[in-house]
Amino acid sequence: YTAEKLRKMWEEEEEEKRKQTVPYAEPKSEYFWKTATNHIIIRAETHGLLEKWGFVSAELVFCEFSEQTQSRHVFPTQRFRFPAGVRPFGLGISCLLECPPLGMESHRVEDDQILASSASHHGYSALRGRLNMQSSADEDDVYGGAWCADTEEKEHWFQVNARREVEFTGVITQGRSSDTHDDFVSSYFVAFSNDSRDWTVLHDGYAEWLFYGNVDKDTPVMTEFSYPVVARYIRILPQSWNGSLCMRLEVLGCPYPTENDVPPTDDLDYRHHNYKEMRQMMKVINEECPNITRIYNIGKSSQGLKMYAMEISDNPGEHETGEPEFRYTAGLHGNEVLGRELLLLLMQFLCKEYNDDNPRVHRLVESVRIHLVPSLNPDAYELAYEMGSEMGNWALGHWTEEGYDIFQNFPDLNSILWGAEDRGWVPRVVPNHHIPIPENFLNGSVAVETKAIISWMERTPFVLGANLQGGEKLATYPFDMQRPPRATDGRGGQSVHEYQHMNEETWARIQRQNEGALRETADENLFRWLAMTYAHSHLTMTENQRGSCHTDDVTGGQGIINRASWKPVVGSMNDFSYLHTNCFEISVFLGCDKFPHESELASEWENNREALLAFIEQVHRGIKGVVKDVSGNPLANATVSVEGIKHDVKTAATGDYWRLLNPGEYRVTARADGYTSQTRLCIVGYDANATPCSFTMTKSNWARIQQIMAQRKKKPKLVTTFQRHRCQIRQINKSCSDLFRLAVSGLASVLAVLHTAGKNDNSLCIYTISRDYACLRKITIKNDYSVDIGVFQS
C-alpha cells in the first residue's frame, strides 16, 4: 500500500467510528464521548481530566492515540497498569500501552499456530522460533536453537496465528541459541492479516516501517508499535541478518475479551514484587494473621540482602513434638521468578482461608509447621527484575553476585556414599544417612547463600520439601547425580561368559536395569510418588503430548523424571538434603517461561494451587513417633531404620521422628548409643495421617558399666596384652555365631557380648565383661584365625 492509500483507509475508519459514536449528555461532552463499542475517546487537550473523572494513575487502563483525530482511546480493563504517579494522558506525554506476551515462550501459543516460509532443515523449523528456545548439545539434531530459514528462498517470513482478534502492540526478537554460531536478524518489516491471504505491512504514514532488531544472538530486543494494530495474524519479514537467517521471538498483544475468559477465583495480589515489595507483602500478611505467622531470615546474600522466610503454624516460632516440618523454597536462580510469586500467593491464600475457617487450611496449619522462602538468591532477582519480563536472556540473573549456581553448590556426598558402598564400608564405617560434610568444604568455593541454607537445614528437622524452579514444566526427584559405573569387564558387571548365553533383548534389558540402579535412591518408589503428587495435581504439567519446552517429552507422559537420567548435576541441593538430613526434597520446574508476564500470574496460581497444597499434605505419609528412655526422657539423634530400605533417619532434639513411607508393613528398628536396640512392626495405611510408631529404650550393659564406673570415678585401663597366637581351627563355619561360641567357650565369667563390629579387613571384635565388673576382655579374631586378646581392669 502507498502512503496515500493508507492515509485514506485511516480516514475512512475514523469516519466510521464517528458515525458509531454516541455523545454523552453531561457538560463534559466536549472533552470525551463513548462509542458503540464502549470505547471512551478523550481529546489530547483534556490532560488531567482522567484523574478528575475517576481514572487515577493507580487504576488499570488501556489506551491508543490517533494521528487523524488527535485523540486517545481509553479502554478500562483489568489487565494493564500505569506506574504510580504517571499521568496516562497529557500534552507532551505519550500514551503508555502495556500488553502482555501472547505466549510464544510459555507455550500458550501452540505449535499449530506457528508457521514459517521455510526451514534450513527439520531441526530449525518454525516451532523452534520461540523466545529463549534452547538448543541441545548437538545443534545439528532435531533440537536447534532457533527458526532458521532456507537460504535458497527469496522471501522469508515467520507467522503467528492468534486464533482471535488481537490488538498487536509489539514484538521481542532474539538470535539463535548456539555455542558456535552468531546468527541473528538485524532488521525486519511487520505485516498483519485477518485471513492469512491479504497482508498489510505496517507503515509509518509514508513508507513501510523498517524495524531494527538484534545486535547479538542472546539479548532480547523489544520493538513497540506506535499504535496497536487489530488483526488475527502477524508476520515478521526479515530484511537483513548476521550469519544465517535465524531468529526467536515473542509477540505482544491484547486479546479482545471473550465469554470464555474466566477471572481468578481468589482475591490475591497478582503482580511481581521486588525485594522491598516482597518484604512489605510478608509484613502485611503477618499483621493480618499474627497468630499463625512469623517472619524470620535464614541468612544474608553476598550483597547483604536478607533471605526472608515465613513460618505458618498454629504455634509459630516453636517446634512442637510430633508436628512435622515442611519447606518450600524458590528463587535459587534469580531469573526464575514464578516460584517466588507463587509462594507469596500461597502465604496470602493460607492466611485468608484460615481467617475464613477453611477446614482444609486449618488442618494444614494445625498439623504442619510450614516454612516458605520466596527468594534464596535476592541479589540475582533484583538484576532480573530490573530488566523485566521477557527482556532478560536465558542466563541473566541465574547465578549469585559471586557467580555461583546455588542449586549445584552443595557438598558432593554422593561420591562419599558410593565409594564406601563399593568398599563394603556401609553402614559400619560410613553411614547411609547424615553423612558428614567434608572438613575442607566450607573453606572452599561456597556461596554465602549456600552456607546460610546449609545451616538452616541442619538446625530445623525438615521432613519434606520442594524447591521451585523454571525453564521447563516437570518435577524431578533424586538422585540428581549420575553414579559412575563400577569397574567391570566392560559390559556392565557380569562376566563375558554369562553374556554369551543371552540374546540382544535380554542383554539390553539388563543394561537398562544396571543404568537405573546407578541413579536410584533407596527410596525410589517413594520419591516417584512425591513427584507424581505434584505433577498430577497440577492442571497442565502432564499435558505434554506436544513435547516439553525445548525437546520431546522426556517424562513418558507422567510429568516426572529422575534428574540424573535427564540433566545430571553434581552437588545438588536435593541430594545433599537426602544424604545429610532427614528431608526428602524434589525440584518442581513450573513452566517454560522463567519470568512470565504479570498478566499470567493469576492463571499460573490456578494451575499450581492444588498441587502446592496436596504436596504439603504428603508430609503425613508414613510413620512417626517418639524415641525415649524408660524414664520418659526423649532421646535425640537416635537412629530409626526400616528393614529393606538402606536409608535411615534420626530423631530431633525432642526425640520425635518422621519416616516417609508408602503403604505397607515394615519392621522398624530404633538404635541409640548406650541403649539396647528395639524393633517393631509398623503398618502404614492409606489414610491421611502418619502411623504412630514410638519406642521406649532400655540401657545396654555397656551403658550400665559406664554408669557404674562413672559413679566410682574409675576408668578402664589396659593391664596386659597377650601376644598373638595361632588357633588351629578347622572344620568350623566362619559365621559370627560360630566365632562367638569359640571365643567365649571356657570363659565362665562372661556376662555378655557388648559389641561386635568388623574392621576394614572384616575381622571380628568381641567384648566380654566379668560378672563382678572387674575385668573387660577384647577378643579380636582375624581373617587368618589368629587371635588378639586385650584385658582391661577397672
C-alpha positions in Angstrom: 0.0 0.0 0.0 1.2 3.5 -0.8 1.1 6.2 2.0 -1.8 7.9 0.2 -3.9 4.7 0.2 -3.1 4.0 3.9 -4.0 7.6 4.9 -7.3 7.3 3.0 -8.0 4.0 4.7 -7.4 5.5 8.1 -9.7 8.4 7.4 -12.5 6.0 6.3 -12.1 4.1 9.5 -12.2 7.2 11.7 -15.3 8.4 9.8 -17.0 5.0 10.5 -16.1 5.3 14.2 -17.6 8.8 14.3 -20.8 7.5 12.9 -21.0 4.9 15.7 -20.2 7.5 18.4 -23.0 8.4 20.9 -22.1 11.6 22.8 -22.7 11.9 26.5 -25.3 14.3 27.8 -23.0 15.6 30.6 -21.3 19.1 30.3 -18.0 17.3 29.7 -19.2 16.1 26.3 -16.8 18.5 24.6 -14.0 16.5 26.2 -14.9 12.9 25.6 -17.6 10.7 24.2 -18.4 7.0 24.3 -18.5 4.8 21.1 -20.9 2.0 20.4 -18.1 -0.4 21.3 -17.8 1.2 24.8 -14.5 2.9 23.9 -14.1 6.3 25.7 -12.4 8.8 23.4 -10.6 11.6 25.1 -9.1 14.5 23.2 -5.5 15.4 23.6 -6.1 18.8 25.1 -8.1 17.3 28.0 -5.0 16.3 30.0 -5.6 15.9 33.8 -9.3 15.2 33.4 -8.8 11.4 33.8 -7.9 11.8 37.4 -10.8 14.3 37.9 -13.2 11.8 36.3 -12.0 8.9 38.5 -9.3 7.4 36.3 -6.5 7.8 38.9 -3.0 6.7 38.0 -3.2 3.6 40.0 -6.1 2.3 38.0 -5.7 -0.1 35.2 -6.3 1.3 31.7 -5.6 0.7 28.1 -5.1 3.4 25.5 -4.2 4.3 22.0 -3.5 7.5 20.1 -5.0 8.5 16.7 -3.0 10.8 14.5 -6.0 11.8 12.4 -8.3 12.9 15.2 -5.7 13.9 17.7 -7.5 11.8 20.3 -6.6 8.9 22.6 -8.8 5.9 23.1 -9.1 4.5 26.6 -10.4 1.1 27.4 -11.0 0.3 31.1 -9.7 -3.2 31.7 -8.3 -5.4 34.4 -5.0 -6.3 32.6 -2.8 -3.2 32.4 -1.3 -0.9 35.0 0.2 2.5 34.8 3.2 3.2 37.0 2.3 5.1 40.1 2.4 8.9 39.7 2.4 8.8 35.9 -0.4 10.6 34.1 -1.5 8.5 31.2 -2.7 11.5 29.2 -1.4 15.0 28.9 0.2 17.3 26.4 3.7 16.1 25.6 3.2 12.8 27.4 3.0 9.7 25.2 0.3 7.1 25.8 1.6 4.1 27.8 0.3 0.9 26.3 1.2 -2.3 28.1 0.1 -5.6 26.5 1.3 -9.0 27.6 3.1 -11.6 25.5 0.7 -13.9 23.6 2.7 -16.9 24.9 5.3 -18.0 22.4 7.8 -18.6 25.2 5.3 -20.0 27.7 3.8 -22.3 25.0 0.3 -20.8 25.4 0.7 -20.3 21.7 0.5 -23.8 20.5 2.6 -25.4 17.8 -0.1 -25.4 15.1 -0.4 -21.6 15.5 3.2 -21.1 14.3 4.3 -21.2 10.6 7.3 -20.1 8.6 8.1 -19.7 4.9 10.8 -22.4 5.1 13.4 -24.1 7.3 17.1 -24.9 6.8 16.4 -28.4 8.0 14.0 -30.2 10.3 15.9 -29.2 13.5 15.3 -25.5 12.7 11.6 -25.5 11.9 9.2 -22.7 12.9 8.4 -24.5 16.2 12.0 -23.7 17.3 11.4 -20.0 16.9 10.0 -19.4 20.4 11.7 -16.8 22.6 14.5 -18.3 24.7 14.3 -21.7 23.0 17.4 -23.6 23.9 19.3 -25.9 21.6 20.5 -29.4 22.5 24.2 -30.2 22.9 24.2 -31.4 19.3 23.0 -28.4 17.4 22.6 -30.4 14.2 19.9 -32.7 15.6 16.2 -32.1 15.8 16.5 -29.6 18.6 18.0 -26.4 17.1 18.2 -23.1 19.0 16.0 -21.0 16.6 14.0 -20.9 13.5 16.4 -20.8 10.6 15.2 -20.1 7.0 16.3 -22.0 3.9 18.8 -19.6 2.2 17.5 -20.6 -1.2 14.2 -18.9 -0.5 13.9 -15.4 -1.8 11.1 -14.2 0.6 11.3 -15.1 4.2 8.6 -14.8 6.9 7.6 -16.1 10.3 3.9 -16.1 11.1 1.8 -16.4 14.3 -1.9 -17.1 14.3 -3.6 -15.6 17.4 -6.8 -17.5 16.6 -8.9 -14.4 17.5 -8.8 -10.7 17.1 -5.8 -9.2 19.0 -4.5 -5.7 19.3 -0.9 -6.3 18.4 1.4 -3.8 20.1 5.0 -5.1 19.5 7.4 -7.9 19.2 10.5 -9.1 21.0 13.2 -10.7 18.9 16.3 -12.7 19.7 19.1 -14.5 17.8 20.0 -18.2 17.7 20.9 -20.2 20.8 24.3 -21.6 19.8 27.8 -22.0 21.2 29.4 -21.9 17.8 27.2 -19.6 15.6 26.4 -15.9 15.9 23.1 -15.7 13.9 20.5 -13.0 14.4 18.1 -10.8 12.4 19.1 -7.1 12.4 16.1 -5.5 10.6 12.6 -6.6 9.5 9.1 -5.5 8.4 5.9 -6.4 10.2 2.7 -7.4 8.4 -0.9 -8.2 9.5 -3.9 -10.0 8.2 -7.3 -11.3 9.2 -7.4 -14.2 6.8 -3.7 -15.1 6.2 -4.1 -14.2 2.4 -4.3 -10.4 2.3 -1.4 -8.8 4.2 -0.8 -5.2 5.2 2.7 -4.1 6.0 2.9 -1.7 8.9 3.6 1.9 7.7 4.8 5.0 9.5 2.4 7.1 7.4 4.7 7.4 4.4 6.5 4.2 3.8 6.8 0.6 5.1 8.2 0.8 8.6 11.6 -0.9 8.9 12.3 -2.0 12.5 15.8 -2.6 13.8 16.4 -5.9 15.5 19.2 -7.6 17.3 22.9 -6.8 17.6 23.8 -10.1 19.2 22.3 -13.6 19.5 21.3 -13.7 23.1 19.9 -10.3 24.2 16.2 -9.9 23.6 15.2 -6.6 21.8 11.7 -5.2 22.2 10.1 -3.2 19.4 6.8 -1.4 20.2 4.5 -0.2 17.5 3.4 3.5 17.7 -0.2 2.4 17.7 -1.9 -1.0 18.2 -3.0 -3.0 15.2 -6.1 -5.1 15.3 -5.7 -8.4 13.4 -5.6 -12.2 13.8 -2.3 -12.9 12.1 1.1 -11.3 12.3 4.2 -11.9 10.2 7.8 -10.9 10.7 9.6 -10.2 7.3 13.4 -10.3 7.9 15.3 -7.9 5.7 18.9 -8.2 7.0 20.7 -10.6 9.3 24.1 -11.6 10.6 25.4 -15.1 9.7 22.4 -17.3 8.8 18.8 -16.1 8.9 17.8 -17.4 12.3 15.6 -15.9 15.0 13.5 -16.4 18.1 10.6 -14.1 19.1 7.7 -13.3 21.3 4.6 -11.3 20.2 2.9 -8.7 22.4 -0.8 -8.2 22.1 -4.1 -7.6 23.9 -6.7 -10.2 23.0 -10.3 -8.9 23.0 -12.2 -10.3 26.0 -14.5 -13.2 25.3 -17.2 -15.0 27.3 -14.7 -17.9 27.8 -12.3 -15.7 29.8 -12.6 -16.8 33.5 -11.4 -14.3 36.1 -9.4 -15.7 39.0 -11.4 -17.1 41.9 -9.0 -16.0 44.7 -8.8 -12.3 45.7 -5.0 -12.1 45.8 -2.2 -9.7 44.7 -1.2 -11.0 41.2 1.9 -9.0 40.4 5.7 -9.1 40.6 7.3 -7.9 43.8 10.8 -6.6 44.1 12.8 -7.0 47.3 11.2 -4.1 49.1 7.7 -5.0 47.9 8.2 -8.7 48.9 9.2 -7.7 52.4 6.2 -5.3 52.7 3.8 -8.0 51.4 5.1 -10.5 54.1 4.7 -7.9 56.7 1.1 -7.2 55.7 0.3 -10.9 55.8 1.9 -11.2 59.3 -0.2 -8.3 60.5 -3.4 -9.9 59.2 -2.6 -13.3 60.7 -0.3 -12.7 63.7 -1.3 -15.9 65.5 -0.2 -18.3 62.7 2.7 -16.5 61.0 6.2 -15.5 61.8 8.8 -13.7 59.6 12.5 -14.6 60.1 15.6 -14.7 57.9 17.9 -17.7 57.3 20.9 -15.5 56.4 22.1 -12.8 54.1 23.2 -12.7 50.5 26.6 -11.6 49.3 25.2 -8.1 48.9 23.7 -8.1 52.3 20.0 -8.7 51.4 18.2 -10.8 54.0 16.8 -14.2 52.8 13.4 -13.9 54.4 11.2 -16.9 55.4 7.7 -17.0 56.6 6.6 -19.7 59.1 2.9 -20.7 59.1 1.9 -22.8 62.1 -0.6 -22.7 64.9 2.3 -22.2 67.3 4.8 -20.1 65.2 8.4 -19.9 66.5 8.5 -23.3 68.2 9.0 -26.9 67.1 6.1 -28.9 68.6 6.8 -32.6 69.4 5.1 -34.8 66.8 4.5 -32.0 64.3 6.5 -32.4 61.1 8.3 -29.5 59.4 7.8 -28.7 55.8 9.6 -26.3 53.4 9.0 -24.6 50.0 11.9 -22.7 48.6 12.1 -20.6 45.5 14.5 -18.2 43.8 17.6 -20.4 43.8 18.1 -18.8 40.3 17.1 -15.1 40.4 15.6 -15.1 36.9 13.2 -18.0 37.7 10.6 -15.8 39.3 7.3 -17.7 39.2 8.1 -19.8 42.3 8.7 -16.5 44.2 5.3 -15.1 43.3 3.6 -18.5 43.9 4.9 -18.6 47.5 3.8 -15.1 48.1 0.4 -16.0 46.8 0.4 -19.2 49.0 1.1 -17.0 52.0 -1.8 -14.8 51.2 -4.1 -17.8 50.5 -3.3 -19.6 53.7 -3.8 -16.5 55.8 -7.0 -15.5 54.1 -8.5 -19.0 54.1 -7.5 -19.7 57.7 -9.4 -16.5 58.7 -12.3 -17.7 56.7 -12.3 -21.0 58.5 -11.4 -23.2 55.5 -11.3 -26.7 57.2 -8.5 -28.0 54.9 -6.3 -25.0 55.6 -7.0 -25.3 59.3 -5.8 -28.9 59.2 -2.6 -27.9 57.4 -1.8 -25.0 59.7 -2.5 -27.0 62.9 -0.7 -30.2 61.9 2.3 -29.0 60.0 4.9 -26.3 60.6 5.3 -24.8 57.1 8.3 -22.7 56.1 8.1 -20.6 52.9 11.2 -18.9 51.5 10.4 -17.0 48.3 13.9 -15.8 47.4 17.1 -17.7 48.1 19.1 -15.5 45.6 17.7 -12.0 46.2 20.7 -10.2 44.5 20.2 -12.0 41.2 16.4 -11.4 41.3 16.9 -7.7 41.6 19.0 -7.8 38.4 16.4 -9.8 36.5 13.5 -7.7 37.9 15.3 -4.5 36.6 15.3 -6.0 33.1 11.7 -7.1 33.4 9.6 -9.9 32.0 10.8 -11.3 28.7 13.8 -8.9 28.4 16.4 -10.8 30.4 18.1 -13.5 28.4 18.1 -17.1 29.5 21.1 -16.7 31.9 20.7 -13.1 33.2 20.2 -13.4 37.0 20.7 -17.2 37.1 23.9 -17.0 39.3 24.7 -15.2 42.5 26.6 -12.0 42.6 29.7 -14.0 43.1 29.0 -16.3 40.1 27.7 -19.4 41.9 24.7 -21.6 40.9 23.3 -22.2 44.3 21.4 -25.4 43.4 24.7 -27.1 42.4 26.8 -25.6 45.2 26.4 -28.2 47.9 28.8 -30.8 49.1 29.1 -33.9 46.9 28.1 -36.6 49.5 27.1 -39.0 46.7 30.7 -39.8 45.9 31.4 -40.5 49.6 28.5 -42.8 49.9 29.1 -44.7 46.7 32.8 -45.1 47.3 32.1 -46.5 50.7 29.5 -48.9 49.3 32.0 -50.2 46.7 34.4 -51.0 49.6 31.8 -52.6 51.8 32.0 -49.9 54.4 28.3 -49.0 54.6 26.9 -48.8 57.2 29.7 -49.9 59.6 32.3 -47.2 58.7 30.2 -44.7 56.7 26.5 -44.3 57.5 23.8 -44.4 54.8 22.3 -41.2 56.2 23.5 -37.9 57.8 26.9 -38.2 56.0 29.2 -35.6 57.5 30.2 -32.6 55.4 33.9 -32.9 54.3 36.1 -30.7 56.6 37.5 -28.6 53.8 34.2 -27.9 52.0 33.2 -24.7 53.8 36.6 -23.3 53.3 36.4 -23.7 49.5 34.3 -22.2 46.7 31.0 -21.9 48.5 28.4 -19.1 48.2 27.4 -17.3 51.3 23.9 -18.1 50.4 24.7 -21.8 50.3 26.3 -21.7 53.8 23.2 -20.0 55.1 20.9 -22.6 53.6 23.0 -25.5 55.0 22.9 -24.0 58.5 19.1 -23.6 58.2 18.7 -27.2 57.0 20.8 -28.5 59.9 19.1 -26.7 62.7 15.5 -27.5 61.5 14.2 -31.1 61.4 12.6 -30.8 58.0 10.7 -33.9 56.7 9.7 -32.9 53.2 10.3 -30.1 50.9 10.4 -28.8 47.3 12.4 -26.1 45.5 10.5 -24.3 42.8 12.5 -23.6 39.6 11.7 -22.6 36.0 12.6 -23.1 32.3 10.8 -26.5 32.0 7.5 -28.0 33.1 8.0 -31.2 35.1 9.0 -32.5 38.5 12.4 -34.2 39.2 13.5 -36.4 42.1 16.9 -37.7 43.3 19.4 -38.8 42.7 20.4 -35.8 40.7 23.9 -37.1 40.2 24.8 -40.0 37.9 26.7 -42.7 39.7 29.9 -43.8 37.8 29.7 -47.4 36.7 31.8 -49.8 38.7 34.9 -51.2 37.0 33.9 -54.4 35.3 34.7 -56.5 32.3 33.3 -53.7 30.2 29.7 -54.8 29.8 28.1 -53.7 33.0 29.3 -56.1 35.7 28.6 -59.6 34.5 31.2 -61.9 33.1 31.6 -62.3 29.3 30.8 -66.0 29.7 27.4 -65.1 31.1 26.6 -62.7 28.3 27.4 -65.3 25.6 24.2 -67.1 26.5 22.0 -64.0 26.3 20.1 -62.7 23.3 20.3 -59.0 22.5 16.9 -58.2 24.0 17.8 -59.7 27.4 21.2 -58.0 27.4 19.5 -54.6 26.6 17.1 -55.1 29.5 19.9 -55.9 31.9 21.8 -52.9 30.8 18.7 -50.6 31.4 18.3 -52.1 34.9 22.0 -51.6 35.7 21.8 -48.0 34.5 18.7 -47.4 36.5 20.4 -48.7 39.7 23.2 -46.2 39.2 20.8 -43.2 39.8 18.2 -44.6 42.2 18.0 -43.8 45.8 16.9 -46.4 48.4 13.5 -44.6 48.4 13.0 -44.6 44.6 9.3 -45.6 44.8 8.5 -43.0 47.5 10.3 -40.2 45.5 8.3 -41.2 42.4 5.1 -40.9 44.4 6.0 -37.5 45.8 6.9 -36.1 42.4 3.7 -37.5 40.8 1.6 -36.0 43.6 2.7 -32.5 42.4 2.7 -33.2 38.7 -0.7 -34.9 38.6 -2.3 -32.3 40.9 -1.0 -29.5 38.6 -3.6 -28.6 36.0 -1.3 -28.7 32.9 2.0 -30.4 33.9 1.0 -33.8 32.4 -0.4 -32.3 29.2 2.8 -32.9 27.4 1.6 -34.6 24.2 3.3 -31.9 22.2 6.6 -32.4 24.0 8.4 -30.4 26.6 9.6 -26.9 26.5 12.7 -27.4 24.4 12.7 -31.1 23.3 10.3 -34.0 23.1 8.6 -35.2 26.2 11.2 -36.8 28.5 8.7 -37.9 31.2 6.8 -40.6 29.4 3.6 -38.6 29.8 3.9 -38.6 33.6 5.3 -35.1 34.2 8.1 -36.5 36.4 11.7 -37.8 35.8 14.7 -38.8 37.7 17.1 -35.8 37.5 20.2 -37.9 36.9 18.6 -39.6 33.9 17.6 -36.1 32.4 20.2 -33.5 33.3 22.6 -34.9 35.9 24.4 -32.4 38.2 27.0 -32.8 41.0 26.4 -31.4 44.5 22.7 -30.6 44.2 20.5 -29.3 47.0 18.2 -32.3 46.7 21.0 -35.0 47.0 22.5 -33.1 49.9 19.2 -32.8 51.7 18.6 -36.6 51.3 22.1 -37.7 52.4 22.8 -35.1 55.1 19.4 -34.5 56.7 16.1 -36.3 57.2 14.4 -34.2 54.5 13.2 -35.7 51.2 13.3 -32.9 48.6 12.3 -32.7 44.9 12.6 -30.0 42.3 9.5 -28.6 40.6 10.0 -26.8 37.2 7.0 -24.6 36.9 7.0 -23.6 33.3 8.8 -22.8 30.1 8.9 -19.1 30.7 11.3 -18.3 33.6 9.9 -14.7 34.0 6.2 -14.8 33.0 4.3 -11.6 32.4 2.3 -10.2 35.3 -0.9 -10.9 33.4 -0.1 -14.7 33.6 0.3 -14.9 37.4 -3.4 -15.5 38.1 -3.7 -18.4 35.7 -0.4 -19.9 37.0 -1.8 -19.7 40.5 -4.8 -21.6 39.4 -2.6 -24.2 37.7 -0.4 -24.7 40.9 -2.7 -24.1 43.8 -4.0 -27.6 44.3 -0.5 -29.1 43.7 1.1 -26.8 46.3 -1.5 -27.9 48.9 -1.5 -31.6 48.0 2.3 -31.8 48.2 2.3 -30.3 51.7 -0.2 -33.0 52.8 2.3 -35.7 51.8 4.3 -34.9 54.9 1.9 -37.2 56.8 2.6 -40.2 54.6 4.5 -42.9 56.6 5.2 -43.4 60.2 6.0 -41.0 63.1 6.9 -41.4 66.7 9.0 -40.5 69.7 12.1 -42.4 70.9 12.5 -42.1 74.7 14.1 -44.0 77.6 12.2 -45.8 80.4 12.0 -42.6 82.4 10.2 -40.8 79.6 13.2 -38.7 78.5 13.4 -38.0 74.8 16.5 -39.4 73.0 18.0 -37.1 70.4 19.9 -38.4 67.4 18.6 -41.9 67.8 18.7 -43.8 64.5 15.5 -45.2 63.0 15.9 -47.8 60.3 13.4 -49.7 58.1 14.2 -53.3 57.1 14.8 -53.5 53.4 15.5 -49.8 52.9 19.1 -48.8 53.2 18.5 -45.2 54.3 17.9 -44.3 58.0 16.6 -41.2 59.7 17.5 -39.6 63.1 15.3 -38.2 65.9 15.1 -34.5 66.5 16.3 -32.8 69.7 12.9 -33.5 71.2 13.1 -37.3 70.4 10.5 -37.3 67.7 11.0 -38.5 64.2 9.1 -38.9 60.9 9.8 -41.5 58.3 8.1 -41.1 54.9 6.9 -44.5 53.6 4.4 -45.8 51.1 1.6 -48.0 52.4 2.7 -51.4 53.6 4.1 -53.4 56.6 7.6 -52.5 57.8 9.9 -53.8 60.5 11.3 -50.7 62.1 14.3 -50.6 64.4 15.4 -47.8 66.8 19.0 -47.6 68.0 20.7 -45.1 70.3 24.1 -45.0 71.9 24.0 -46.7 75.3 20.7 -48.4 74.7 19.6 -51.8 73.5 18.0 -51.6 70.0 14.3 -52.2 69.7 12.3 -53.5 66.7 8.6 -53.1 66.0 6.2 -54.0 63.2 4.6 -50.8 61.9 1.8 -50.8 59.3 1.3 -47.8 57.0 -2.3 -47.4 55.7 -3.9 -45.3 53.1 -5.4 -42.7 55.5 -4.3 -39.1 55.6 -2.3 -39.4 58.9 1.0 -40.9 59.7 1.0 -44.2 61.6 2.3 -43.8 65.3 5.4 -45.9 65.9 7.2 -44.9 69.1 9.9 -46.7 71.0 10.9 -46.9 74.7 14.6 -47.8 75.0 16.4 -49.6 77.9 20.0 -49.0 78.7 22.5 -51.6 77.4 25.0 -53.5 79.6 27.8 -51.3 78.3 25.9 -48.2 79.3 25.4 -49.8 82.8 29.2 -50.4 83.0 30.0 -46.8 82.1 27.4 -45.6 84.7 28.9 -47.7 87.5 32.5 -46.7 86.6 31.5 -43.1 86.5 30.0 -43.4 89.9 33.3 -44.9 91.2 35.2 -42.3 89.2 37.3 -45.0 87.6 38.3 -45.6 84.0 39.3 -48.8 82.4 43.0 -49.3 81.7 44.9 -51.9 79.8 46.9 -54.1 82.2 48.2 -56.7 79.8 48.1 -57.7 76.1 48.7 -61.3 75.1 50.9 -61.9 72.1 49.1 -63.0 69.0 48.9 -66.8 68.7 47.6 -69.1 66.1 44.5 -71.1 66.7 44.4 -74.2 64.7 40.7 -74.0 63.7 39.5 -76.4 61.1 36.0 -77.6 60.1 34.3 -74.6 61.6 31.8 -72.3 59.9 33.2 -68.7 59.7 29.9 -67.2 60.8 29.7 -64.7 63.6 27.8 -67.1 65.8 30.5 -69.9 65.4 33.3 -67.5 66.1 31.5 -66.1 69.1 31.0 -69.6 70.6 34.7 -70.3 70.0 35.8 -67.1 71.6 33.8 -67.3 74.7 33.9 -71.1 75.3 35.5 -71.9 78.7 35.2 -68.3 80.0 32.7 -68.9 82.8 32.8 -65.2 83.9 31.4 -63.9 80.7 28.4 -61.7 81.3 27.6 -60.5 77.7 28.9 -59.6 74.4 28.9 -55.8 74.5 29.7 -55.0 70.8 30.6 -56.8 67.7 32.0 -55.0 64.6 34.1 -55.8 61.7 37.3 -54.0 60.9 38.3 -53.0 57.4 39.8 -56.5 57.0 36.5 -58.0 58.1 37.9 -59.2 61.5 35.6 -59.7 64.4 35.8 -57.9 67.7 34.1 -59.3 70.8 34.0 -57.5 74.1 33.2 -59.5 77.3 32.8 -58.5 80.9 33.1 -60.5 84.1 30.1 -60.6 86.5 31.9 -58.5 89.1 32.6 -55.8 86.5 36.3 -56.1 87.3 37.7 -57.4 84.0 36.9 -56.4 80.5 38.3 -58.5 77.6 38.6 -57.5 73.9 38.9 -60.5 71.7 39.8 -59.8 68.1 39.7 -62.7 65.6 41.5 -62.0 62.3 40.8 -63.4 58.9 43.6 -65.9 59.3 42.0 -67.0 62.6 44.8 -65.5 64.7 43.5 -64.1 68.0 44.5 -60.9 69.9 43.2 -60.7 73.5 43.3 -57.5 75.4 42.5 -57.4 79.1 41.3 -54.2 80.8 40.8 -53.8 84.5 38.9 -51.1 86.3 
